[in-house]
Amino acid sequence: MTFTKDSAIVKSYVFLIKRELRTLDNVPKVFNLYEVVEEIINEL
């Protein structure tokens, strides 16, 4: 399974991180989830 920028779980983590309710450390390193979320956060 691979996640994309359009995956609901990716969008959820980005939403929570942007609102400082979670940090990147809270994102599980499952498949490529962490990497996709990290990429989006670093683009902000």
N, C-alpha and C positions, 0 to 999 in steps of 0.2 A: 504494500500500500504506500502511496506517496501523496503528500499534501501539496496543495498549490496555494497561491495567494487568495484564491477565491473559496477555499475550504472554510466551512462554517467554524470549525474549531480554531483555525488560524485567526480568523476575524475576531473570534471571542477573546482569545488571548491578547491580541493587539489592542482591542477595546479596553480590557482590564489593565494592561500595562500603561496605556496612555492616560488612564484615569488614576494611576498610582495605587490601584487596588491589588495588583500583583506585580512581581518583577520577572525579569527574564529567567531568573533562577527557579521560578515556579513552573516553568514550562517543561514537561517531561521530554526526555530525549528518546522519543518513540519514532521509529522510521525517520522521516526528515522534518518532523514537526518543529523541533527546536530551531533548526537551521532556517526554515522559511519565516518563522516569527522573528528571529534575529535579523534577518535580511530586511524585513519590512520596518522594524524598529530603527535600524541603522539608517534607513532612507529618510526618516522623519527629521 
